[in-house]
Amino acid sequence: MKFSKAEIDAIIAASPRSLISFNQLVCSEACQARAAGSSTKMSIAELAASIKESGVLQNLIVVQGTKGRYEVCAGGRRLEALTLLVNNGDIAENYPVPVLIVPDDKALIASLAENCFHIPTHPADEYLAFAKLIGQGKSVEDVAAAFGVTPLVIKRRMKLASVSPKLMTLFRQEQIGLDCLMVLASVDDHQKQEQTWAALPSWNRRPDYLRQMLTQGEVESDCDPVARYVTLKVYEKAGGALRRDLFSDDNKKAYLLDVALLEKLATEKLQKRAKQIMAEGWKWVDVRVRYAFDEYVKYGELRKTKRPPDVQEATSLKELDSRIAVLHEQMEALSDDDGDEEAFCKFEAEAEGLEEQRKALEEKLIVWPSDLMGRAGCVVHVGNSGTVAVKCGLIRPEDRSDMVEASRQAGEGGADNPLVSLPSPKTRPVHSEKLMRCLTAHRVAAVQAELVDRPDVALAAITAHLAQKIFADTVRYYPRTENTLAITATDSQFDLRSAAEDIEDSAA
């Protein structure tokens, strides 16, 4: 038999309401529509905190049992929360609980009615309600205690409530997911929120891509090398504007908004290291926040040379060579005789340690030629690891002739000297630019045709391209560029026809 909501409401309306002492209530397993233990421990704790603050706002549905007991057939979660409060000593065992007493034969129907016809509060209403409580003068800590959650949870829900009303409407209509709403809430500007969401492609409404669009022009404190070098503490002390993401699990993460100030602080810090480098005898030292290869591509390079060891170094090298040779002979003897493996491992470990010492000594002998350093310079910059990096031995274009002449006078071979590396001079091309464009167009068409016939090769090619973008490009610029793994497709047929008039007749 099917019951309508009106019929069930009539059953409930005809039932008496009363206050029953908590110690008279027991859970009814026979007429509970919700399975026992189906609620999470966190939800019971939150409900208990709410009851402690505001009391039982919705009555339990019970049937009269034996020995003065009442069996709860609807409101099991509230009974669990009350039990938790009694066990913690927050309320007395005779705490008066509002109940609705229904006949035995209507108990299960009433339980179903409470669960089936109950419409849960939309999350958006919950966020706005928390914001209203704070607006009425309640502290974050008080609201958190009343609902059994942490202050951070309340702050996050208030942040969600501050999202643009237009976007909150879309959230109610399930056109925006909670994961994307949290990203939008990390920015306070409603106009920016709305514009960014409108610009987001419908097929790519992912939280990570949305975050990337919202944070363009901002610097992540934990990812950007320059930010790590300057440190968030120094940037904040200098008055730098920043934005923190309440929804980030990392409390130390922030987005730096003043890029000019960040670079100024980095430059000032690099200047100290630049003075130390200049004192080594170089002609010039440039300070750059980031090393730009394009800026120095026309510069030559001075190479290091090996100086002769002094008396102490020579003695150390000789002693190391002698001891290493003895160890190798002992290891070889043990190998030939199939001897003690433990002794072999001991000799091997000692030999490896001595070889490391010898290598360190040899590296100390590799130095910049002191007589040529005065014509070259260095660039002090922030490396990818967030520490100071120094590019030494660069030769400015105007200093090349002087460097070559100085090298000749030192009897080191002039322009052919391996200590001086200069960019190759431009040579006149063998073929004309028009012919090269035509040949290139034919080659591109041939490669495209082959990739169409060989999808396995095409997959390998695009994988190699993406891998190169990730691993080969060691230079990082900010503001951050587009997604590294973004794949785009363009129609090249027009360009191919423009470069080669005979492309239509080609096999490709």
Beta strands, then each sheet from edge to edge (+ up, - down):
strand 1: 17-21
strand 2: 25-27
strand 3: 60-64
strand 4: 70-74
strand 5: 96-101
strand 6: 219-220
strand 7: 242-243
strand 8: 255-256
strand 9: 284-287
strand 10: 300-302
strand 11: 305-306
strand 12: 366-367
strand 13: 377-382
strand 14: 388-395
strand 15: 420-421
sheet 1: 1+ 5- 3- 4+ 2+
sheet 2: 6+ 8- 7+
sheet 3: 9+ 13+ 14- 10+ 15-
sheet 4: 11+ 12-
end
